Amino acid sequence: MGSPTRDTDAADRVTPVELFFDVVFVLTITQLSQLLLDKPDGTGLTRVILILGLLWYLYSGYAWLTNHVPPRRPARKFLLFAGMTGFLLTAVAIPDAFTGSGLLFGLGYLIVVTVHLTLFSRSTARAGVRRLAPYNLGAAALVIAAGLATGPAVRALWAAAVFTQAVLPYLLPRHSWISAAASFHIRPAYFIERHGLLVIVALGESVVAIGIGVPHDNVPFATAAAVVLALALPSTLWWTYFTDTRYAETVLHHADDATRTRLAARVYIVSHFLLLLGIIATATGLHAVVAHPDTSAGWPPALGLSGGVALFLLAVADQRHALGEGHALSRLVTAVAVAATAPVGAVVNAALHLALVTALMTVMLLVDGHRAVSPEART
């Protein structure tokens, strides 16, 4: 008898073990924020982009996995815990991933890839998984090689790993998972909830940055006011993101399997990579504001705050464009306006900069927060 066209125990809602998985993964966001805070230059940003590129691709891959193979049975839960172990090892190794702890990162990443492919091979998406495996295993081999290398070869091997995993499949569509896109059967409600919960956890990391940045000896009024503003900004990011989730679910629900898979890859891998990168950069800026609210922050933190929020908005605009939602102009205009406020934080006052960014986000939401329409209403 042939394989069924749908997994018999397909996901309908996110399980507690998956939430625990997210808590483990958020250490990655924490470590990348700290890395950018410690190295607020081109080198630090490049490392953050490469590391997040690899790890976000596989995190999203686990969302695709549990969409097909929900971790309800004990054996599946144990394997998912093994995947968490791999992510934990990579997160611990992030600060020195390009130097001393590169091999540990690579071994952790190999665990993540192996568990993912092992579990996924038990689903009805085996045709897509077989075409996915060479790229993911190839990327893991390149990261391990980078952990054994020194000098300029390390960065080159990392770049090759990201290219192999995330770009090469699109250049060789007949020999990658893209040619078997219809074998993936995404459940829109579950899939969107899965990624939405991770975004909430990631925004929580920006709140952690607020607490870490507050001086421990005393909390003057200026710092308390900055803390309030610093909480308001992630709240506006949260509101911006979840304004669009219902529309996205409707679009994915009405698409056929192949189209749904391609849309999900575009929105929840590419756009969400930019979105998470924006959250990481924003967290570094918030840390600087609450640490010294009554002075200028300097260019790196100011660019982190303005650039992070602008990148978040560009990611949301790209998602709206990909889903055919429209009304992306307000996000783009606000992104430009937010980016233009960076000099205020760099040379004038950090708290004033935060207030301006938060005000721009609030105005955008008040003007455009509820204008999205359902696909059925569009002609």
N, C-alpha and C positions, 0 to 999 in steps of 0.2 A: 504494500500500500504506500502511496506517496505521502509526503509530509503535509500536514494541514496548512491552510493558507493563513491561519492566525495561531498565535500561541494560546494554548488552552487556559493558562493561568496568567493572562496578560495583566499589566498594571492598571489599576483604576484610581489609586490614590498613593501619595507618598507615605512610606512606612517609617516607623521610628528609627530603624537601623540606618536608613538613608539620611535622616536628619543628623544622626551621629556622624555619618560619613562627612557631611558638610562641616560639622564642627572641627573635624580633623583637617579638612582641606583649608579651612579659614586660616590655619597657621601659615599656609603658603602666602596668603594675602598679608598677614602680619609681617612675615619675614621680608617680603618684597617691599613693603612700605618702609621698613627699617633700613633696608639696603639702599633705597633711594634717599632716605633721610641722611644716611652716613656718607653716601657718594652722590651729592646733588649736581652731577655733571653729565657729560655725554657718555662717559664710561658706565656710570651707574645706571643711566636710563637704558643704554643698550643691553646691559645684563638683565635688567628687569623685563624688557621686551622679549628677549630670547627665552628666559626661564618661564615667564608667563605663557608665551606662545606654546611651549611644549606641554606644560602642565594643564593649561586650560583646555587644550584639544583633548587630552585624555580625560579630564574631569567631565567634559560634555559627553565624551564617549561612554562614560559610565552611566550618564543619564539615558543615553540611547540603549545601553545594556539593560538597565533595570526597567525600562519601558517594555522590553521583550521578556526579560527573565526577572520578575520581581522577587526580592529576597525574602520569601515567606518560609521556605524550607530551611532546616538547620544547616544542611550542607552548603546552600547558597549563602547563608549568612556568614558562615565561617570563611568562605572564599572572599566575600566582600570585606570582612575584617582583614584578610590578608592583603587585599588591595589598599585598605586604609593604612596598613603598616608600610607599604611601599610609598604612599604619599607622605606619611610622617617622616620617613627617612629622607626623602627629597627635600621636604620643608626644613628639616634640621640642617641639611647640608647647604642650604641656599647662600648663607653669608660668604662662604668660601668655595662656591660651586665651580668657579673658574680657576681655582688654585688648589688649595690643600684637600678639600673634601669633594672634589669632582668625581672620584671613583665611587664614593658612597652614594652620591646623587645618582650616578648611572646605574648602580645596582638596585637602588630603590625604584628607579624608573623602569627597569627591566621587570621587577616584580609587578608593578602597576600594569604594564603591557601584557604580561603573561596571564595574570588573573583575568584581565578584561577579555582576552581572546578565548581563554578556557571556558568562562561562563557563557560568553556570547555564542560560542560554537554549539551550544545546546538549545539554541533558539531556532525559529523558522527563518531567520535571516542569514543562514549559513552561506548562501551564495555571496552576499555582500561581505560577510566576515572573511571568507577566503581571499577576497580581493583586497581587503583592508590589512590583513596580517603582514604581508611583506613590507609595507610602508612603515607600520608601527614598529615592527621588529628591527627594521633597518635603522630607524631613528634611535632606538634604544642602543643598538650597537655603536652608532656614531657618538652618542653621549658617553658611553663607557670608554670609547677610544679617546674622547676629549679628556676624561679623567686620568688617563695614562699619559697624556701628552703635556708638553710645556710650551710656553711662548705663544706666538701668533697662531699656531696651529689649533690652540684650544678654541679661540673664538670662531675660527673657520669651521671646525668640526661641529660646534654648536649651531652655527648658521646652516650648515648642511643638514643637520638633524631636523631643524624646523622646516627647511625646504622640502626634505624628503617626506615628512609626515603631513604637512598642511598644504603644500603647493603642488608637488609632483603629481598627486592623484588627478588634479584638474588638467595638467598638461598631458596626461596619459589616460584619458577617460575610458577608453576601451579596455584598459588593463587595470582598472581600479574599481573601487566600490561604486563609483558613479554609474558605471554600466549596469549595475545591479541595484539601483536605487529603489526599484519597486519591491525588492525583497524586504525592505524595512517597513514596518507597520507602526507608525507613530500614533499614539493616543494623545490628541492635542491637549485635553484638559490636564492630564497627568504631566505631560512634557513641559507645559508652560508653568504649572505649579512647581515642578522640580527646579527649574531655573530661577523662578521668582523667589523661592526660599533661599537659594544660594545668594541672590542679589541682596536680600535682606541681611543675611549673615555678613556679607562683604561690607554693606553699609554700616553694620555694627562695628566693623573694624575701624571705620572712621570715627565712631564714637569712642572707641578705645583710645585712639590717638588723642582725643580731647583730654581724657583722664590722665594719660601719660604726660601730656604737655603742661598740666597745671603744676605750679610750684608747690612743694610739699610743706614749706615753712609757714606760709600764710597765703590767704586768698583775698587780695584787695578787691574793691568794688569793680575796678576796670577789668580784672581777670574774670570775676563772676559774670559781668556783662558779656565778655567775650565767649565764655562757656555757653551762655544761653544762645548767642548768635551761632556758635559752632554746632550746636545741636539743631538749630533751625535749618541750616544749610543741608545736611543729610536728609532732613525731613522733606525738603523740596525735591531732592533727587529721588527719594522714594515715591513721592506723589507723581512726579513726571514719569517714572518707569511704569507704575501700575495703572496709569491712565489708559495705557494701550493694550493691556493684557487681554481684555475681553475681545477686542477687535482681532488680535492675533489668533486667539483660539477659534474664532469664527472662520477666519480665512483658511487656517490649516484644516479645519473640519470639512470644508467644502472642496478641498483639493484632493486629487487622486494620490495614490501612494507615492509614485515617483516624484510628482511635483511637490508633495508635502515634504518628502525627504530633502529635496534640493533647497526648498525654502527654509526648512529647519536648519540646514547646514549654514546657509547664508546668514540667517538672523541670530541663531543661538550659538554659533561658533565664531563667525567673523565679527558681527556687530557687537556681540557680548564680550569678545576679547577687548575691543576698543573701550567698551563701557567699563569693564573691570580695571583696565589700565587707567581710565579717568578717575575711578574711585581711589586707586592706590596713590595717584599723584595728589588728589584732593586731600587725602589723609595727611600727607607730609606738610601741606600748606596749613591745615588746621592745627597741627601740632605746633607749628611756629607761632601761629596767632595767639593761642592760649598761653604759650610760654612767655611771650613778650608783646602783650596787646597794646602797650602805650608807646611803642617805638616802631620804626620801619622794620620790615622783615628781611630786606635784601632781595636780590633778584631770584635766586633759586626757589625759596619758599613761595614767593609771590607768583612766579611762573607755575609752580606746582598747583597752587590753589586755582588760579584763573585757567591755566591750561587743562587741569584735571576736569573741572566743571564743563569747560568748552568741549573737551573730548567726549565726555558723557553725553552731552546734548547732540553732538555730531553722530554718535552711535545710535541714539534714539531716532534722529532724523533719517539715518540710513535704514534702520529697521522699518520705519514708516514707508519709506520709498519702496523697499523690497516687498512689503506686503500690500502695496497699492493703496495705502490709507490716505495719503495726501496730508495737507495741513502740516507739512514739515518746515514751512518757511519760518514760523515763529521760533522753532528750535534753532534753526540756522542763524537767524538774526540775533537771538539771545546769546548764542555761542560767540558771535563776533563781539557783541557788547561786553560780555564777561571777559573775553580775552583782552579787550582794550583797557580793562581796569588794573591790569598787572602793575603798571608804574605807580599806582597809588600805594599798593602794598610794599613795593620795592623801595620807594624813596620818601613816602609821606607817613603813613600809619597803617599797621597791620589790621587793627580792629576796624578802622574805617573801610579798608579794602574788603574785609569779610562782610561788613554791613552792605556795601554796594552790591556785591555778588549775590547775597541773599535777597536783596530788594529786587534785583533784576529777575531772579528766578521766581519770586513771588508774583511779580507783575505778569510774567509770562503765563503762569498757571491761572491767574485770575482772568486773563484775557482769552486764553486758548485752551484751558484745561479740560473743557467738556465739549469740545466741538467735534470730536471724532464720531463718525457714523458707522453703522454696521454695513458689511458688504452687501446685504440684501437691499439696503436703501440706495445703493449707488447705481447709476444707470450706465 
